[in-house]
């Protein structure tokens, strides 16, 4: 973990994409990036079978299947499903 962290300071990006040349500090980042070229979508929703390239996208999608809105605006009281939507509000 220390090596990965130190790369954020040195700017070293030892992992390069063979398709587009973009470079990354971590191996996991290039694995995720490669999906933009391959079209791989390994994360599937158990409710509707929609698939996603990234686990975080699936996590955000899952909330469409619920009516729960757990992020509330302190100023006006409006509720939101996603923290990012509240932030924009």
Rosetta silent file (secondary structure, phi, psi, omega in degrees, C-alpha in Angstrom):
SEQUENCE: XXXXXXXXXXXXXXXXXXXXXXXXXXXXXXXXXXXXXXXXXXXXXXXXXXXXXXXXXXXXXXXXXXXXXXXXXXXXXXXXXXXXXXXXX
SCORE:     score description
SCORE:     0.000 S_00000001
   1 L     0.000  -34.881 -179.487    0.000    0.000    0.000 S_00000001
   2 H   -65.201  -38.867  178.237    2.882    2.367    0.739 S_00000001
   3 H   -62.378  -46.587  178.314    4.275    1.907   -2.775 S_00000001
   4 H   -59.706  -43.222 -179.570    0.897    2.737   -4.297 S_00000001
   5 H   -64.676  -42.379 -178.022    0.581    5.785   -2.060 S_00000001
   6 H   -62.826  -28.258  177.960    4.078    7.033   -2.860 S_00000001
   7 H   -64.570  -27.097  177.945    3.190    6.999   -6.572 S_00000001
   8 H   -67.562  -23.144  178.814    0.607    9.697   -5.888 S_00000001
   9 H   -92.653  -34.976 -176.700    3.503   11.950   -4.866 S_00000001
  10 H   -86.499  -21.449 -177.303    6.065   10.918   -7.488 S_00000001
  11 L    82.400    4.112  179.620    3.674   10.789  -10.426 S_00000001
  12 L   -65.809  130.165  178.404    4.970    7.341  -11.382 S_00000001
  13 L  -132.836   84.659 -172.921    2.432    5.443  -13.495 S_00000001
  14 L   -79.025   -6.164 -176.997    3.940    2.063  -14.343 S_00000001
  15 E  -108.342  109.907 -177.540    0.780    0.467  -15.760 S_00000001
  16 E  -110.117  140.891  176.889    0.051    1.476  -19.371 S_00000001
  17 L   -77.600  126.863  179.917   -2.914    0.532  -21.517 S_00000001
  18 L   -69.287  -23.312 -177.914   -1.794   -1.248  -24.690 S_00000001
  19 L   -82.920  -43.367 -173.383   -4.836    0.078  -26.572 S_00000001
  20 L  -122.916  -10.032  178.103   -4.739    3.809  -25.831 S_00000001
  21 L    85.687   -4.639  178.606   -1.521    4.449  -23.907 S_00000001
  22 L   -63.035  141.502 -176.333   -3.192    5.875  -20.808 S_00000001
  23 E  -114.654  154.113 -174.765   -1.113    5.155  -17.692 S_00000001
  24 E  -137.851  154.209  179.785   -2.111    4.319  -14.133 S_00000001
  25 L   -82.059  -24.627 -176.742   -0.534    4.187  -10.683 S_00000001
  26 L  -126.126  147.034  177.940   -2.230    0.922   -9.684 S_00000001
  27 H   -60.635  -40.177 -178.579   -2.779   -2.403  -11.404 S_00000001
  28 H   -62.777  -31.557  179.486   -6.429   -2.420  -10.304 S_00000001
  29 H   -67.229  -39.646 -179.507   -6.995    0.909  -12.085 S_00000001
  30 H   -72.977  -32.175  176.289   -5.826   -0.449  -15.421 S_00000001
  31 H   -61.425  -45.706  176.680   -7.945   -3.579  -14.985 S_00000001
  32 H   -64.042  -42.921 -179.358  -11.002   -1.353  -14.567 S_00000001
  33 H   -61.026  -40.511 -177.849   -9.905    0.875  -17.452 S_00000001
  34 H   -55.477  -28.293 -179.709   -9.499   -2.080  -19.831 S_00000001
  35 H   -63.556  -23.169  176.681  -13.251   -2.646  -19.596 S_00000001
  36 H   -68.039  -26.948  179.425  -13.770    0.545  -21.620 S_00000001
  37 H   -91.087  -35.922 -175.053  -12.042   -1.204  -24.516 S_00000001
  38 H   -88.237  -23.141 -176.482  -13.359   -4.749  -24.051 S_00000001
  39 L    79.961    6.051  179.880  -16.947   -3.917  -23.134 S_00000001
  40 L   -62.167  135.269  179.507  -16.760   -6.355  -20.220 S_00000001
  41 L  -135.680   78.364 -171.426  -19.524   -5.750  -17.657 S_00000001
  42 L   -80.035   -4.951 -176.694  -18.974   -8.308  -14.869 S_00000001
  43 E  -107.712  112.844 -175.174  -21.242   -6.749  -12.226 S_00000001
  44 E  -112.737  143.040  177.116  -24.928   -7.662  -12.636 S_00000001
  45 L   -76.494  129.260 -179.995  -28.010   -6.489  -10.778 S_00000001
  46 L   -70.669  -21.693 -177.844  -29.822   -9.381   -9.087 S_00000001
  47 L   -85.134  -39.867 -174.501  -33.175   -7.620   -9.559 S_00000001
  48 L  -128.253   -0.847  178.749  -33.129   -6.744  -13.265 S_00000001
  49 L    68.826    7.653  174.619  -29.953   -8.356  -14.679 S_00000001
  50 L   -64.860  141.222 -176.475  -28.591   -5.019  -15.942 S_00000001
  51 E  -117.655  157.701 -173.445  -24.799   -5.231  -15.953 S_00000001
  52 E  -138.262  151.585  179.152  -22.045   -2.742  -15.225 S_00000001
  53 L   -77.510  -26.723 -175.396  -18.328   -2.407  -15.837 S_00000001
  54 L  -125.893  141.697 -179.301  -17.660   -1.133  -12.324 S_00000001
  55 H   -59.819  -37.076 -179.212  -18.838   -2.324   -8.926 S_00000001
  56 H   -65.541  -34.045  177.820  -19.538    1.258   -7.832 S_00000001
  57 H   -67.439  -39.696  175.887  -21.930    1.767  -10.758 S_00000001
  58 H   -62.786  -44.582 -179.303  -23.869   -1.348   -9.733 S_00000001
  59 H   -58.821  -41.176  178.704  -24.036   -0.112   -6.137 S_00000001
  60 H   -69.142  -40.629 -179.227  -25.520    3.188   -7.299 S_00000001
  61 H   -60.953  -39.787 -174.620  -27.952    1.437   -9.683 S_00000001
  62 H   -52.249  -30.078 -178.030  -29.381   -0.842   -6.984 S_00000001
  63 H   -67.694  -15.592  177.655  -31.155    2.119   -5.410 S_00000001
  64 H   -67.730  -18.386 -179.124  -33.519    2.387   -8.414 S_00000001
  65 H   -90.481    4.609  178.950  -35.230   -0.715   -7.056 S_00000001
  66 L  -131.800  156.685  177.688  -36.081    0.944   -3.747 S_00000001
  67 L   -98.598    0.777 -178.850  -38.019    4.032   -2.756 S_00000001
  68 L   -64.000  129.784  176.944  -35.735    4.725    0.193 S_00000001
  69 L  -125.478   92.424 -170.750  -34.303    8.251    0.160 S_00000001
  70 L   -96.397    5.267  178.964  -31.834    8.381    3.016 S_00000001
  71 E  -111.137  112.368 -174.626  -29.959   11.603    2.153 S_00000001
  72 E  -109.300  140.650  175.386  -31.711   14.716    3.494 S_00000001
  73 L   -77.747  126.900  179.844  -30.985   18.388    2.859 S_00000001
  74 L   -68.678  -26.030 -175.735  -30.418   20.218    6.152 S_00000001
  75 L   -83.069  -44.991 -174.190  -31.733   23.467    4.682 S_00000001
  76 L  -116.266  -12.018  178.416  -35.005   22.456    3.034 S_00000001
  77 L    85.907   -2.547  179.427  -35.631   18.870    4.183 S_00000001
  78 L   -65.073  142.576 -177.773  -35.827   17.409    0.663 S_00000001
  79 E  -107.790  148.803 -177.805  -34.711   13.755    0.511 S_00000001
  80 E  -135.561  151.524  177.259  -32.534   12.063   -2.102 S_00000001
  81 L   -74.451  -35.194 -173.438  -31.558    8.491   -2.991 S_00000001
  82 L  -116.961  140.368  177.240  -27.912    9.376   -3.701 S_00000001
  83 H   -63.123  -33.529 -179.707  -25.473   11.484   -1.711 S_00000001
  84 H   -65.510  -35.472  177.910  -24.149   12.892   -4.988 S_00000001
  85 H   -68.360  -39.758  175.945  -27.607   14.211   -5.902 S_00000001
  86 H   -61.633  -43.164  179.999  -27.879   15.873   -2.498 S_00000001
  87 H   -60.036  -43.578  178.457  -24.470   17.467   -3.010 S_00000001
  88 H   -64.573  -39.258  179.047  -25.544   18.915   -6.373 S_00000001
  89 L   -60.204    0.000    0.000  -28.787   20.171   -4.794 S_00000001
